[in-house]
Amino acid sequence: MSRLLLNKRFALSGLLLLVLVLPLITSNAYMIRILILTFIWTIAVYGLNLLAGYTGYLSLAHAGFFALGAYTLAILTVTVGLSYWLAFILTLVFTSIVGALIGMIALRTREHFFAIYTLCVGYIIYLIIYNWEGMTGGVRGFIGIPSPGSIGPLEFNSQISNYYLVLFFLVLTIVVIYRIVHSLQGRTFMAIRNSEDLAKTIGISTTKNKLIAFILSTFFAGLAGALFASFTRFIGPEISNITMTFDFLVYLLIGGIGTLSGPVIGTFIIVWISQELQFLQDYRMLVFGPILVILIIFAPRGISGFIIDWNLKRKAKKQQIESMKDMENNQEVKEG
């Protein structure tokens, strides 16, 4: 077990080292841009995974909260004129408050009713952004969003500096999610996912804990949206469309729902495939659809879950073989 843990740490350290030095060893600006966007989407997928994967509640308003974070930052910096980092903090607070208000109503429902309700919420957010031209720019979008403000000697005016800034928030997100999942709070979320009725019988306040998971999910969606707005510096209503939520969901399902590495694996793989198959962009679901169906049938927990389950089965088989050998040796000793 310690050897496996050591191998995992070496692999994670190597991966982190690679993403840290990558901008220094390549001059491909387009690849760096795609990586930044991938980091941002991964943060949003982690928020979705915390609610859907660990608590068992699928929110179809996730793109709406992503857009809410993006537009709130844009309005606070451009229209109101606040400094970037103050607007950034207020964006996260505002998105979480809206998430709490919507969650208090949405979480009165369960299963597919919850998904339908959040689908309606997401569509309402889209309609508000699309039609409120005086505030959001409507179909024309919102332009002139400033890049992240400097922090002391650190400035974020270049693509490379934005790369490291977004990477910092991605690593921070992974660390926070890891700590949550391996805490009592995370076990509470999983208890609700496995059986909400059973969780109630052992004294868990399911309403409070579901609301916490929903707020955390919207917080990470708002964080990703704010980073997206400041990086692209232009946003349109399409980022709140339901297709964006389905993209997040596809990333999560392929990577591995309810796993820590799933959002990273799924997002990077699908984005890479999308880049390789750009000539099929209008028909991408013809490619991803069959892949998703095959994965759901043969690997319902995604790529990461499949690897975890395969390792567990391999260990169990190895232990069974060792126990059988021990029994045979003991039998030989007795007969001798």
Secondary structure, 3 states (H helix, E strand, C coil): CHHHHHHHHHHHHHHHHHHHHHHHHCCCHHHHHHHHHHHHHHHHHHHHHHHHCCCCCCCCCHHHHHHHHHHHHHHHHHHCCCCHHHHHHHHHHHHHHHHHHHHHHHCCCCHHHHHHHHHHHHHHHHHHHHHCHHHHCHHHCEECCCCCCCECCECCCCHHHHHHHHHHHHHHHHHHHHHHHCCHHHHHHHHHHHCHHHHHHCCCCHHHHHHHHHHHHHHHHHHHHHHHHHHHCEECHHHHCHHHHHHHHHHHHHHCCCCCCHHHHHHHHHHHHHHHCHHHHHHHHHHHHHHHHHHHHHCCCHHHHHHHHHHHHHHHHHHHHHHHHHHHHHHHHHHC
